[in-house]
Amino acid sequence: MKASDRNKLRNRIRTLEGLTDDERSQLLGLLNESKTYGLVWEDKPEKVEEQLRQQLPILREVREKTIPPPQFADLQRIA
């Protein structure tokens, strides 16, 4: 559940009529209690994301490391 949804639900519980203070506090306590299972995604930017906003990577060609294109005779041997 998103934080904004939780806040809306908290406000809704606080304004409900017909609940005792104990019932209201128990409901709010259950809402604050969170059990998570499996993968949990945090809503915060990663360090790399922040770095890339400030420092844009620039790729340069290194001719010594180029992979030569295959010759036509090499392609016939693969099949």
N, C-alpha and C positions, 0 to 999 in steps of 0.2 A: 504494500500500500504506500502510495506517495505521501510525502510530508504534508502537502497541501490538503490532501484528502483527510489525513489524520486530524489536522487542525479544524477542518470543517465539521468533522464528526465530534470532536471535543466540544466545540461551540454548541453543536446541536444537543449534546448530552447535558451541558450546563443549563440550557434554556428549557429542557423538558419539564413539564409540570407533572405532579403526581408521584415523583420519586423522593424518597427520603435522602438525607445527606449521605448516609451509609451506602445506599444503593448507587447513588451518583458517584461516590468515590470509588466503589468497587468497579463500576463500569469504566471509569477513567483509568483505574489501575490495570484492568485487562487490556485496555487500548495501548497503554504504555509498554506492556509486557510484549516482547517480540521474540518469537522462536523462529530461527531460520534454518532451513535444511538445504543441502545441495549448494549450488553456486550462488553467491550473493554478489550482486554488482553494486559498487559504491558510486554515488553520484558526485564524483569529484574528478577533475582533470588529472591525467597522468603527467609525470614530469616531462616525458618526451613530447607530449602535446603542447605543453607550455614552451618548451625549448623551440619547437618548430614554428611557433607563432612569432618568435623573436629572431630566429636564425634559420633562414630558408636554405636548404641544402642545394648545392649546385653540382650537377654531374658533368664531368669532363671526360672526353674520350682519351683512352690510353692506347695508342696504336700498337704497342708491343703485346698487348693482351687481347687483340682481336682474334676471333675465331674465323678461320678462312671458310669460304663457302664450299660445299661439297662439289666434287667433280661429277660429270655425267656418268662416267664409268663406275664410280663408287655407288651411285644410286641403283644401278642395275644389279649389283651384288647383294643388296639388301633384300630384294624381292625374291 
